[in-house]
Amino acid sequence: MAKSKTVYVCTDCGSEHAKWQGQCSDCGEWNTLSRLSVDSTTAAVRKRGFAGEIQSAQRLSDVSMEDTPRLSTGMKEFDRVLGGGLVPGSAVLISGNPGAGKSTLLIQMMCRLAESNPALYVTGEESLAQIAMRARRLQLPIEQLNVMSQTNVDNIIATWDDMKPRLMVIDSIQVMYLDSVESAPGGVAQVRECAAALIQQAKKTNTVLLLVGHVTKEGNLAGPRVLEHMIDCFIMLEGDNDSRYRTLRGSKNRFGAVNELGIFAMTDKGLLEVSNPSAIFLSRSEEPSPGSVVMVVWEGTRPLLVEAQALVDSSALGNPRRVAVGFEQNRLAMLLAVLHRHGGLQVGDQDVFVNAVGGIRVAETSSDLALLLAVISSFRNKPLPQDLVCFGEVGLSGEIRPVPNGQERLREAAKHGFTQAIVPKANAPKGPIEGMRITGIQKLSEALDLLSGFD
């Protein structure tokens, strides 16, 4: 009988400890250690690694420089987030809130790819009848896709060896289990060992493996964080249930750029690609309104035009509210302090609400200038021109700092009909852009002077 040992695993960083302690010594989190019983067989499987075979060392210069062949998903937005398509032998983890459309997106992709590639869809949460009903409702080609309802990883691998699929979907990793692991499905041990066994099989057979993962109420990936280190690509499908649009964002990708963004629209025919994402974020009213300005943000490898809105109103509370939807809360507080110190506008007794229209989350600093202009416009109750676009980073000393890809941002704005732009002086183009008047500024005070000149 195999010997077993007890270790304590941190659910956040995945590090192992010989005994329980209140704080993980590696990541510093409290009360994240959970007990894990590992027998010698399971430990030996994990130590073998994911490749499944031992290879001799070779010089880096001798490694083939040929491009890794990719398999297109049939969706340009999905391919963009993946870095150009699916890579054989890779493991892709797709996560998102319940009802975001993870299963819908995967069944659409698998039904289309199954027409030219052997594919297997394994579900552990739904019956086969439910999968068939969804595929028929979406009017997908279902003749070639193989489906299986199974949660035992050993049985899945046995079927995998028999069918030899080129694509494999596991929906979801939290319900899978191994007989050799003594814990309930969804626990730290089961998720960790099941993922290791499936990824090892994918590497050995050169199969594209797509894993579906649950999220916690905070929006983070459920289960041990070590799962994020084991996979090759981590994608989040984001979007509120009451919103029509879904965003697909890559936060880890060993085969492409991270922070790529794909936009989909949820319809009765499933998830449809949005070919021009800027258009959905620019659905503005015809009449100019105070507190609204369009900014150009950079998502992955392309620019997006997004409307930034601000509402500044007198506060009835002793502590005025600062609410940021789609922007970073701490950065908003910092920008308001810069506005007071270097712009002479006191909003300390005002409630300030800012919003990125369309549900997009803006993480880069190029939105600083647009955010301040929207706040100033709302505070003064003076609308900005409808054909104005802006971007730029604001420093603590009130300087307007340049941002990457300034030329591409301006060309994208000109393509959508914008005729005026306020940008950092270092981002102003050397040559003119047809149909656009570009003003480069170096200080926040210059931006305030420009706003005073608008009708």
Protein Blocks (a to p, Z undefined) as FASTA:
>chain_A
ZZdddddddfklopacfbdcfbdfklopahkaccddddfklmmmmmnojnopacddddfk
lpcfbdcddddehiaklmmmnoopacehiacdddddehilmmmmmmmmmmmmmmmpccdd
ddfkbcfklmmmmmmmnopafklpccdddfbfklmmmmmmmnopabdcdddfklgccfkl
ccdehiaklmmmmmmmmmmmmmmnopacdddddddfkopaedjfklmmmpmbdcddeddf
kbcbdcdddfbdfkbcehiacdddddfebpaddfblmlmmmmccfbdcehiacddddehj
accdddddddddddfbfbdcdddehiafklmmmmmmmmmmmnopafklpccddddehhia
cfbfklmmmmmmmmmmmmnopacdfkbcceddddfkopacddehklmmmmmmmmnopabd
cddfklpcfbdcehiacdddfbfklmmmmmmmpZZ
